Amino acid sequence: MFIQPWDASLDEAEWQSWIAAGHDFGVLAVNGLPGRPPVAVPTHFTGEPGRLLIHLARPNPAWQAIENCPDVLFTVFGDYAFVPGPWRAKPDTPPTEGVPTSYYTAVQFTCRAHILDDPEAKAELLRRQMAHFQPDGDHAPIAAGLPPYGRMLSGIRGLRLDVTEVRAKFKYDDHKPVEHRTAVASRLSARAQGLDLPTAAQQRRRLDRIGPWRP
Protein backbone atom coordinates (compact mmCIF):
# COMPACT_ATOMS: atom_id res chain seq x y z
CA MET A 1 0.00 0.00 0.00
CA PHE A 2 1.54 3.29 -1.14
CA ILE A 3 1.30 6.04 1.48
CA GLN A 4 2.14 9.67 0.81
CA PRO A 5 3.55 11.55 3.84
CA TRP A 6 0.35 13.58 4.19
CA ASP A 7 -1.81 10.42 4.13
CA ALA A 8 0.05 8.67 6.93
CA SER A 9 -1.53 7.90 10.28
CA LEU A 10 -0.62 10.62 12.75
CA ASP A 11 0.16 8.04 15.44
CA GLU A 12 -0.76 4.50 16.47
CA ALA A 13 -3.70 5.76 18.49
CA GLU A 14 -5.35 7.14 15.34
CA TRP A 15 -5.64 3.85 13.49
CA GLN A 16 -6.31 1.90 16.69
CA SER A 17 -9.23 4.20 17.50
CA TRP A 18 -10.55 3.84 13.95
CA ILE A 19 -10.47 0.04 14.17
CA ALA A 20 -12.11 0.10 17.62
CA ALA A 21 -14.92 2.32 16.30
CA GLY A 22 -16.58 -0.67 14.65
CA HIS A 23 -14.32 -1.46 11.70
CA ASP A 24 -14.19 -5.22 12.24
CA PHE A 25 -14.52 -6.62 8.72
CA GLY A 26 -11.62 -7.00 6.31
CA VAL A 27 -9.93 -9.07 3.62
CA LEU A 28 -7.40 -11.80 4.36
CA ALA A 29 -4.85 -12.05 1.53
CA VAL A 30 -2.75 -15.20 1.26
CA ASN A 31 0.03 -16.06 -1.16
CA GLY A 32 -1.29 -18.48 -3.76
CA LEU A 33 0.20 -21.88 -4.37
CA PRO A 34 2.92 -21.99 -7.07
CA GLY A 35 1.41 -20.98 -10.37
CA ARG A 36 -1.85 -19.84 -8.75
CA PRO A 37 -3.12 -16.33 -7.94
CA PRO A 38 -3.36 -15.02 -4.37
CA VAL A 39 -6.33 -16.09 -2.26
CA ALA A 40 -8.50 -13.28 -0.83
CA VAL A 41 -11.09 -14.01 1.85
CA PRO A 42 -13.50 -11.35 3.18
CA THR A 43 -14.31 -12.00 6.83
CA HIS A 44 -15.12 -10.50 10.23
CA PHE A 45 -12.33 -10.47 12.80
CA THR A 46 -11.64 -9.58 16.38
CA GLY A 47 -8.43 -8.13 17.67
CA GLU A 48 -6.36 -8.13 20.80
CA PRO A 49 -2.92 -6.63 21.45
CA GLY A 50 -0.55 -7.87 18.76
CA ARG A 51 -2.90 -10.31 17.05
CA LEU A 52 -6.09 -10.81 15.08
CA LEU A 53 -8.48 -13.73 15.45
CA ILE A 54 -10.65 -15.18 12.68
CA HIS A 55 -12.21 -18.50 11.75
CA LEU A 56 -13.09 -19.98 8.37
CA ALA A 57 -14.96 -23.03 7.14
CA ARG A 58 -12.77 -26.10 6.84
CA PRO A 59 -13.37 -26.46 3.04
CA ASN A 60 -12.08 -22.90 2.43
CA PRO A 61 -9.28 -23.02 -0.20
CA ALA A 62 -7.27 -20.53 1.85
CA TRP A 63 -6.07 -23.25 4.23
CA GLN A 64 -3.83 -25.00 1.72
CA ALA A 65 -2.28 -21.67 0.76
CA ILE A 66 -1.71 -20.71 4.41
CA GLU A 67 -0.08 -24.06 5.15
CA ASN A 68 2.22 -23.48 2.18
CA CYS A 69 3.11 -19.92 3.27
CA PRO A 70 1.90 -18.52 6.63
CA ASP A 71 2.94 -14.93 5.86
CA VAL A 72 -0.32 -13.10 5.15
CA LEU A 73 -1.88 -9.63 4.90
CA PHE A 74 -5.13 -8.52 6.47
CA THR A 75 -6.63 -5.27 5.20
CA VAL A 76 -9.48 -3.25 6.69
CA PHE A 77 -10.88 -0.27 4.78
CA GLY A 78 -13.80 2.12 5.08
CA ASP A 79 -15.00 5.73 5.19
CA TYR A 80 -14.48 5.96 1.44
CA ALA A 81 -15.99 8.17 -1.24
CA PHE A 82 -15.36 9.19 -4.85
CA VAL A 83 -14.50 12.88 -5.13
CA PRO A 84 -15.33 14.24 -8.64
CA GLY A 85 -12.88 16.38 -10.57
CA PRO A 86 -14.79 19.68 -10.41
CA TRP A 87 -14.65 19.58 -6.60
CA ARG A 88 -10.83 19.52 -6.75
CA ALA A 89 -10.21 22.07 -9.48
CA LYS A 90 -7.89 24.92 -8.49
CA PRO A 91 -9.51 28.36 -8.27
CA ASP A 92 -7.92 29.52 -11.53
CA THR A 93 -8.70 26.27 -13.40
CA PRO A 94 -11.90 25.35 -15.30
CA PRO A 95 -13.94 22.87 -13.20
CA THR A 96 -13.79 20.28 -15.98
CA GLU A 97 -10.00 20.16 -15.63
CA GLY A 98 -10.12 19.13 -11.99
CA VAL A 99 -8.62 15.72 -11.23
CA PRO A 100 -10.92 13.28 -9.38
CA THR A 101 -9.70 11.06 -6.57
CA SER A 102 -10.82 8.61 -3.91
CA TYR A 103 -10.90 9.30 -0.20
CA TYR A 104 -10.58 6.35 2.18
CA THR A 105 -9.07 4.91 5.31
CA ALA A 106 -7.15 1.63 5.11
CA VAL A 107 -5.26 -0.29 7.78
CA GLN A 108 -3.06 -3.13 6.61
CA PHE A 109 -1.67 -5.76 8.97
CA THR A 110 1.27 -7.95 8.01
CA CYS A 111 0.92 -11.16 9.98
CA ARG A 112 2.28 -14.61 10.66
CA ALA A 113 -0.61 -17.06 10.60
CA HIS A 114 -1.08 -19.89 13.09
CA ILE A 115 -3.81 -22.46 12.43
CA LEU A 116 -5.88 -23.64 15.41
CA ASP A 117 -7.37 -27.13 15.15
CA ASP A 118 -7.65 -28.12 18.79
CA PRO A 119 -11.37 -28.13 19.70
CA GLU A 120 -10.93 -26.19 22.93
CA ALA A 121 -8.68 -23.63 21.23
CA LYS A 122 -11.34 -23.10 18.57
CA ALA A 123 -14.04 -22.82 21.23
CA GLU A 124 -12.01 -20.16 23.06
CA LEU A 125 -11.54 -18.24 19.81
CA LEU A 126 -15.30 -18.31 19.20
CA ARG A 127 -15.97 -17.17 22.76
CA ARG A 128 -13.75 -14.16 22.21
CA GLN A 129 -15.43 -13.36 18.93
CA MET A 130 -18.91 -13.69 20.42
CA ALA A 131 -17.91 -11.43 23.32
CA HIS A 132 -17.22 -8.78 20.68
CA PHE A 133 -20.08 -9.34 18.25
CA GLN A 134 -22.76 -10.44 20.74
CA PRO A 135 -21.70 -8.78 23.99
CA ASP A 136 -25.16 -9.28 25.51
CA GLY A 137 -24.35 -12.98 25.72
CA ASP A 138 -27.52 -13.98 23.90
CA HIS A 139 -26.15 -17.31 22.71
CA ALA A 140 -25.72 -20.84 23.99
CA PRO A 141 -22.48 -21.73 25.81
CA ILE A 142 -19.56 -22.38 23.48
CA ALA A 143 -17.63 -25.41 24.63
CA ALA A 144 -16.03 -28.42 22.99
CA GLY A 145 -18.31 -31.42 23.31
CA LEU A 146 -21.43 -29.46 24.26
CA PRO A 147 -24.31 -28.72 21.87
CA PRO A 148 -25.03 -26.80 19.80
CA TYR A 149 -21.59 -25.35 19.03
CA GLY A 150 -19.50 -28.31 20.13
CA ARG A 151 -20.62 -30.48 17.25
CA MET A 152 -19.97 -27.67 14.78
CA LEU A 153 -16.33 -27.11 15.72
CA SER A 154 -15.11 -29.84 13.38
CA GLY A 155 -16.45 -27.82 10.46
CA ILE A 156 -14.19 -24.81 11.07
CA ARG A 157 -10.54 -24.01 11.66
CA GLY A 158 -9.32 -21.11 13.75
CA LEU A 159 -6.65 -18.66 12.70
CA ARG A 160 -4.46 -16.57 14.97
CA LEU A 161 -2.66 -13.82 13.10
CA ASP A 162 0.39 -12.51 14.98
CA VAL A 163 0.93 -8.95 13.74
CA THR A 164 4.46 -8.06 12.65
CA GLU A 165 3.75 -4.69 10.98
CA VAL A 166 0.89 -2.21 10.69
CA ARG A 167 0.55 0.38 7.92
CA ALA A 168 -2.32 2.86 8.05
CA LYS A 169 -3.50 5.36 5.44
CA PHE A 170 -5.97 8.22 5.82
CA LYS A 171 -6.37 9.67 2.32
CA TYR A 172 -8.37 12.89 2.61
CA ASP A 173 -6.39 15.53 0.68
CA ASP A 174 -4.54 16.70 3.78
CA HIS A 175 -1.90 18.37 1.58
CA LYS A 176 -4.51 20.69 0.08
CA PRO A 177 -5.36 24.15 1.51
CA VAL A 178 -7.69 24.30 4.49
CA GLU A 179 -10.34 26.08 2.40
CA HIS A 180 -10.31 23.30 -0.18
CA ARG A 181 -10.67 20.52 2.40
CA THR A 182 -13.46 22.36 4.20
CA ALA A 183 -15.34 22.87 0.92
CA VAL A 184 -15.03 19.21 -0.10
CA ALA A 185 -16.22 18.02 3.32
CA SER A 186 -19.27 20.28 2.93
CA ARG A 187 -19.96 18.89 -0.55
CA LEU A 188 -19.72 15.33 0.75
CA SER A 189 -22.15 16.13 3.56
CA ALA A 190 -24.57 17.69 1.08
CA ARG A 191 -24.35 14.76 -1.34
CA ALA A 192 -24.80 12.24 1.51
CA GLN A 193 -24.59 9.11 -0.62
CA GLY A 194 -23.00 5.83 0.41
CA LEU A 195 -20.28 6.56 2.96
CA ASP A 196 -20.10 10.31 2.19
CA LEU A 197 -21.03 11.35 5.74
CA PRO A 198 -18.39 9.28 7.60
CA THR A 199 -15.87 10.28 4.93
CA ALA A 200 -16.61 13.95 5.54
CA ALA A 201 -16.30 13.36 9.28
CA GLN A 202 -12.85 11.82 8.79
CA GLN A 203 -11.75 14.75 6.64
CA ARG A 204 -12.94 17.27 9.23
CA ARG A 205 -11.31 15.30 12.06
CA ARG A 206 -7.97 15.25 10.24
CA LEU A 207 -8.34 18.94 9.41
CA ASP A 208 -8.85 19.75 13.09
CA ARG A 209 -5.75 17.78 14.06
CA ILE A 210 -3.43 18.75 11.22
CA GLY A 211 -4.57 22.21 10.13
CA PRO A 212 -2.52 23.54 7.21
CA TRP A 213 -0.17 20.88 5.84
CA ARG A 214 3.52 21.42 6.57
CA PRO A 215 6.00 18.98 4.93
C-alpha positions in Angstrom: 0.0 0.0 0.0 1.5 3.3 -1.1 1.3 6.0 1.5 2.1 9.7 0.8 3.5 11.6 3.8 0.3 13.6 4.2 -1.8 10.4 4.1 0.1 8.7 6.9 -1.5 7.9 10.3 -0.6 10.6 12.7 0.2 8.0 15.4 -0.8 4.5 16.5 -3.7 5.8 18.5 -5.3 7.1 15.3 -5.6 3.8 13.5 -6.3 1.9 16.7 -9.2 4.2 17.5 -10.5 3.8 14.0 -10.5 0.0 14.2 -12.1 0.1 17.6 -14.9 2.3 16.3 -16.6 -0.7 14.6 -14.3 -1.5 11.7 -14.2 -5.2 12.2 -14.5 -6.6 8.7 -11.6 -7.0 6.3 -9.9 -9.1 3.6 -7.4 -11.8 4.4 -4.8 -12.0 1.5 -2.7 -15.2 1.3 0.0 -16.1 -1.2 -1.3 -18.5 -3.8 0.2 -21.9 -4.4 2.9 -22.0 -7.1 1.4 -21.0 -10.4 -1.8 -19.8 -8.7 -3.1 -16.3 -7.9 -3.4 -15.0 -4.4 -6.3 -16.1 -2.3 -8.5 -13.3 -0.8 -11.1 -14.0 1.8 -13.5 -11.3 3.2 -14.3 -12.0 6.8 -15.1 -10.5 10.2 -12.3 -10.5 12.8 -11.6 -9.6 16.4 -8.4 -8.1 17.7 -6.4 -8.1 20.8 -2.9 -6.6 21.4 -0.5 -7.9 18.8 -2.9 -10.3 17.1 -6.1 -10.8 15.1 -8.5 -13.7 15.4 -10.6 -15.2 12.7 -12.2 -18.5 11.7 -13.1 -20.0 8.4 -15.0 -23.0 7.1 -12.8 -26.1 6.8 -13.4 -26.5 3.0 -12.1 -22.9 2.4 -9.3 -23.0 -0.2 -7.3 -20.5 1.9 -6.1 -23.3 4.2 -3.8 -25.0 1.7 -2.3 -21.7 0.8 -1.7 -20.7 4.4 -0.1 -24.1 5.2 2.2 -23.5 2.2 3.1 -19.9 3.3 1.9 -18.5 6.6 2.9 -14.9 5.9 -0.3 -13.1 5.1 -1.9 -9.6 4.9 -5.1 -8.5 6.5 -6.6 -5.3 5.2 -9.5 -3.3 6.7 -10.9 -0.3 4.8 -13.8 2.1 5.1 -15.0 5.7 5.2 -14.5 6.0 1.4 -16.0 8.2 -1.2 -15.4 9.2 -4.8 -14.5 12.9 -5.1 -15.3 14.2 -8.6 -12.9 16.4 -10.6 -14.8 19.7 -10.4 -14.6 19.6 -6.6 -10.8 19.5 -6.8 -10.2 22.1 -9.5 -7.9 24.9 -8.5 -9.5 28.4 -8.3 -7.9 29.5 -11.5 -8.7 26.3 -13.4 -11.9 25.3 -15.3 -13.9 22.9 -13.2 -13.8 20.3 -16.0 -10.0 20.2 -15.6 -10.1 19.1 -12.0 -8.6 15.7 -11.2 -10.9 13.3 -9.4 -9.7 11.1 -6.6 -10.8 8.6 -3.9 -10.9 9.3 -0.2 -10.6 6.4 2.2 -9.1 4.9 5.3 -7.2 1.6 5.1 -5.3 -0.3 7.8 -3.1 -3.1 6.6 -1.7 -5.8 9.0 1.3 -7.9 8.0 0.9 -11.2 10.0 2.3 -14.6 10.7 -0.6 -17.1 10.6 -1.1 -19.9 13.1 -3.8 -22.5 12.4 -5.9 -23.6 15.4 -7.4 -27.1 15.1 -7.7 -28.1 18.8 -11.4 -28.1 19.7 -10.9 -26.2 22.9 -8.7 -23.6 21.2 -11.3 -23.1 18.6 -14.0 -22.8 21.2 -12.0 -20.2 23.1 -11.5 -18.2 19.8 -15.3 -18.3 19.2 -16.0 -17.2 22.8 -13.7 -14.2 22.2 -15.4 -13.4 18.9 -18.9 -13.7 20.4 -17.9 -11.4 23.3 -17.2 -8.8 20.7 -20.1 -9.3 18.3 -22.8 -10.4 20.7 -21.7 -8.8 24.0 -25.2 -9.3 25.5 -24.3 -13.0 25.7 -27.5 -14.0 23.9 -26.2 -17.3 22.7 -25.7 -20.8 24.0 -22.5 -21.7 25.8 -19.6 -22.4 23.5 -17.6 -25.4 24.6 -16.0 -28.4 23.0 -18.3 -31.4 23.3 -21.4 -29.5 24.3 -24.3 -28.7 21.9 -25.0 -26.8 19.8 -21.6 -25.3 19.0 -19.5 -28.3 20.1 -20.6 -30.5 17.3 -20.0 -27.7 14.8 -16.3 -27.1 15.7 -15.1 -29.8 13.4 -16.4 -27.8 10.5 -14.2 -24.8 11.1 -10.5 -24.0 11.7 -9.3 -21.1 13.7 -6.6 -18.7 12.7 -4.5 -16.6 15.0 -2.7 -13.8 13.1 0.4 -12.5 15.0 0.9 -9.0 13.7 4.5 -8.1 12.7 3.8 -4.7 11.0 0.9 -2.2 10.7 0.5 0.4 7.9 -2.3 2.9 8.1 -3.5 5.4 5.4 -6.0 8.2 5.8 -6.4 9.7 2.3 -8.4 12.9 2.6 -6.4 15.5 0.7 -4.5 16.7 3.8 -1.9 18.4 1.6 -4.5 20.7 0.1 -5.4 24.1 1.5 -7.7 24.3 4.5 -10.3 26.1 2.4 -10.3 23.3 -0.2 -10.7 20.5 2.4 -13.5 22.4 4.2 -15.3 22.9 0.9 -15.0 19.2 -0.1 -16.2 18.0 3.3 -19.3 20.3 2.9 -20.0 18.9 -0.6 -19.7 15.3 0.8 -22.1 16.1 3.6 -24.6 17.7 1.1 -24.4 14.8 -1.3 -24.8 12.2 1.5 -24.6 9.1 -0.6 -23.0 5.8 0.4 -20.3 6.6 3.0 -20.1 10.3 2.2 -21.0 11.4 5.7 -18.4 9.3 7.6 -15.9 10.3 4.9 -16.6 14.0 5.5 -16.3 13.4 9.3 -12.9 11.8 8.8 -11.7 14.8 6.6 -12.9 17.3 9.2 -11.3 15.3 12.1 -8.0 15.2 10.2 -8.3 18.9 9.4 -8.8 19.8 13.1 -5.7 17.8 14.1 -3.4 18.7 11.2 -4.6 22.2 10.1 -2.5 23.5 7.2 -0.2 20.9 5.8 3.5 21.4 6.6 6.0 19.0 4.9 
